[in-house]
Amino acid sequence: MKKHFKKLFTLSAILCLTISLKAQQAQTFAIGTEHFELNGKPYVIRCGEMHFARIPKAEWRQRLKMAKAMGLNAVCAYLFWNMHENQQDKFTWTGQADAKTFCKIAQEEGLYVILRPGPYACAEWDFGGFPWWLLKDKSIQLRTQHPYYLARSKKYLMEVGKELAPLQISRGGNILMVQVENEYGSYGSDKAYMNIIKNNLIEAGFTVPLFHCDGPSQLKADHPEGLFAVVNFGSGPEANFKALREIQPTGPLMCGEYYPGWFDSWGRPHHKGDTKRIVAELKYMLDQKASFSIYMAHGGTTFGTYSGANDPPYLPQTSSYDYDAPINEAGNTTEKFYELRALFGKYLQEGEQLTPIPAENKIQALAPVKFTAFAGLNQNLPKPVLSDTTLFMEDLNQDFGSVMYTSTLPAGAKSILQFKDIHDYAIVYVDGKLIGSLDRRKAKFSISIPARAKAVQLKVLVEATGRVNYAVGMHDRKGIHGKVYLIDDNNNKTEVRNWKNYSLRMGDVTIPVKYEPYAAQKPQAGFYKGKFTANELLDTYLDLSKWNKGLVWVNGQCLSRFWSIGPTQTMLVPASWLKKGVNEVVVFDLYGSAKPELTFLDHPILDMVNEPQPERHRKAEQKWNAADYRVTVEGTFENTDKWQIVKFNPENARYFALEALSEQQGQQFSSVAEIVLLDQKGMEIPRNNWKVVYADSEELSGDDGNAANVFDLQLTSFWHTEWQKPTKMPHQIVIDLGKEYSVSGMKLLPRQDGANGRIKDYKLYFSKGPFKAL
């Protein structure tokens, strides 16, 4: 009997070894003239984006099993430089940063990997993945040939090569392709820079095919000869693949990022994607034998302090990265998952089969937290740095958290305290009394200071809510920017000087604080410590809806940011970060709570906005009368979701108006995704300082139809006139360009997720000064 089992064990071991060796055998992957070629045979990549940094390490395998069960054969994996080199010259490849293990687990689960190492990522991640310490160099110009930037990014990429080049498919691993930079055409046009990054990756040891990605209109700007290109889009594959063919006539077609949903920003409604349209467009791609990567297949959670922000306007992103993805934030199935699994099952290639769907992750509700201790922020301030003017967080050698600035205001009458800029959110105190808040999202940088019979202490607590991760606003140093003035009723300005700068590092590393037993008290900024019991190790959601703004830690792990304005009101607590029995939770709240309450739910709250939405861009007295204005050009748009281009004789203007006269289906509302103006040379005019000064109608409750969406750089957001209480055609939008330009053309992108509101007949108007009655 023992001999029988010994023989069986030996055979089993040999079989396992054979399978393991087969998996590790070198394969070939190439870009053919028509197809990707895996081991010499045509291959269609069905990929999904999945960021290991947004998934607890203990749950990587379950998420990868879910991706495989959905019918994917590959996953895209971003590397975030700031996770691997948070402190200069100290590289980390363990724990949540263990990219090698993630790739190896993917291979064990039958998935290839498309690696996206950067150095720039975007991904709604703090600073687009760049390490904060780059901003200590005041001269730095990111994503350029700036010597310091190039030297540091090369050093990082060499480390990436040491860690991951051995996992390429040509060396027995599963890395199929490696991306060069990311969507660079949305930022710059230096193709020599792109080649430098490409050559760095080659020097780092990457021999598999390299590629770059961008939106259809940006590809021309950053497509260096000899580098394979893929196109990113959220809808309209036919038109977008046509744009790809214009710069790359041969080779396989691939969508590098196909969006099934969208990310959320604090204070704005939760985004969802239309499942029916998504399935139809992915089917179209599969019928064309086009490859794709679904961004995101599983979004997960931006743990800690790593969520980023867009600008302009400044909009920090929520910690939940659910993305309305096919696999939800907790790693469970959705309607999209089942629809896509059914679709992909019809397009499996030789040797492929759908794998079983893993069991659902159970979510538990727990008894409320019992708070036992409190540490007030004011009582735990570190030693300050003294300076004549305020210092940035980066100047204080600080990565994340807040900075407390204190100074003295002289006696005087009621005044205005004026800041040039605040990055990002501030609370102002005078002699310990809360005066109010400042908010970069709303460009609110001044506050009224009451009359003072004597000199008083000024305290400004500034919280960083995410460094900008996209476009030119990325040089985003945190804290108070510029000089601070006290302005009286006669407009006399007194500069506030002699500051104490307190560095309040919070996140994965947090300032030490001394706790006292909790007792009822007036609310103040501070750390609330409590306990809760978990009898089972299952995921749960913290309900933060009764708190204000801040951070949460469970058993020492920084979960993420919270903000009562929503739309996210809950915080995922992974099962792997709990322990059976008593667990510890710490809540840091900028305002504090008189009655701290914290409960657990078995479901998320992702769409509860507790803040007034953006005001309409039309005041009651504003009117639009077409007869008052000279028409520059008029015409008819095609009934398509493609970019529409209008050219005309140059007009010198600061103000621009689009009037929609009719809609393609005869409906009474209009929608536009993006508007771009062209200068005399046909180049795009910068949109950084654009401002909507009038929109006759906007849908702001049933949709995020804000008129400012036409220049927010997001192709999937749009201006939409009211449809719950529709107003009749025509509809107008008027934009202040910030300064005068010579304009010779307009590009307009219709709404991408449907035909409703697609403009047919139109008129364009230009003016050097404001239009009448506006």
ABEGO torsion letter per residue (X at the ends): XAAAAAAAAAAAAAAAAAAAAAAABBBBBBBBAABBBBGGBBBBBBBBBBBAAABBAAAAAAAAAAAAAAGBABBBBBBBAAAABABBGBBBABEAABAAAAAAAAAAAGBBBBBBAOABAEGGBBGGGBBAAAAABAABBBGBABAAAAAAAAAAAAAAAAAAAAABAAAGBABABBBBEBGAAAABABAAAAAAAAAAAAAAGBABBBBBBBBAAAAAAABBBGBBBBBBBABGAAAAAAAAAAABABEBBBBABBBABBBBBBGBBBBBBBAAAAAAAAAAAAAAGBBBBBOBABAEBBBEAABBBBOOBBBBBBABAAGGBABBAAGBBBAAAAAAAAAAAAABBBGBBBBBBBBBBBBBBBBBBBBABBBBAAAABBBBBBBABBBBAAAAGBABEBBBBBBBBBBEBBBBBBBABBOABBBBBBGGBBAEBBBAAAGBABBBBBBBABBBBBBBBBBBAEBBABEAAABBBBEBBEBBBBBBAAGBBBBBBGBBBBBBBBEABBBBBBBBBBBBBBBBBEBBBBBBBBABBBBBBBBAAABBBEBBBBGGBBAEBBBAAOABABBBBBAAABBBEBBBBBBBBAAEBABBBBBBBABBBABBBABBBBBBABBAABBBBAAABBBABBBBBBBBABBBBBBBBBBBBABBBBBBABBAAGBABBBBABBBBBBAAGBBBBAAABBBABBABBBAAABBABAAAAAAGBAABBBBBBAABBBBOBBBBBBBAGBBBBBABBBBBBBAAEABGBBBBBBBBBBABBBBGX
